[in-house]
Amino acid sequence: MSLINTQVQPFKAQAFRNGKFEEVTEKNLSDGKNWSVVIFMPAAFTFNCPTEIEDAAEHYPEFQKAGAEVFIVTTDTHFSHKVWHETSDAVGKAKFFLVGDPTHQLTRAFDVHIDEEGLALRGTFVIDPSGTIKTMEV
């Protein structure tokens, strides 16, 4: 089932950003001003994920210039994301939200959850300022 043109469902998660923990909810993805790019990755401390985060970090000013905020989501905790940010040169470049989803609420809502593994598929969702999913790639 496609999620295109559906609203982001209510959620609450913890994220690590700019040296501190922050709560993230569906309101962050529907603030009426900014587009959101939500990128799901399987897990922290994997081989490919740091290079993908580094790439997003290097292009983050372009996302911001286009009026978009970036949210990276894995099924790890926000505590793991803090350590990952502090110990990986690549991930340490990230100035955007590193969202923890240990309860799998987000991975299930965005239909990227792998039940057998408790991890996320790789997926990218672009969400308009009203909280409507406009494009997705999984």
HURA-V775410 format. One line per field, one symbol per residue. phi: phi as a letter, one per 40 degrees, with the letter a starting at -180 (. if undefined). psi: psi as a letter, one per 30 degrees, with the letter a starting at -180 (. if undefined). burial: + if it has 9 or more other ideal C-beta (glycine too) atoms within 8 Angstrom, else -. Layout:
# HURA-V775410
phi = ???
psi = ???
burial = ???
This chain:
# HURA-V775410
phi = .ccdgbcccdaaabbbafgacbcbbccccacgbbcbbbbcbdacgcccdcccccccccbddcdcccgbbbbcbbccccccccccccbbdcccccbbcbccbccgccccccfbcbdcbgbbccabbbbcccgccbaaab
psi = kkfkglkklklklklkkhglkkkklfefghffeklkjjjklellgleeeeeeeeeeefgeeeeeefhkkkjkklgllfeeeeeeeffkeefffkgakjkkhffgeeeeeghgkjeffglklkkkkkklffgkkflkk.
burial = --+----+--+-+++++----+-+++-+++----++++++++++-+--++-+++-++--+--++---+++++++++-+-+++-++--+-+++++-++++++--++++-++-+++----+++++++++-+-+++--+--
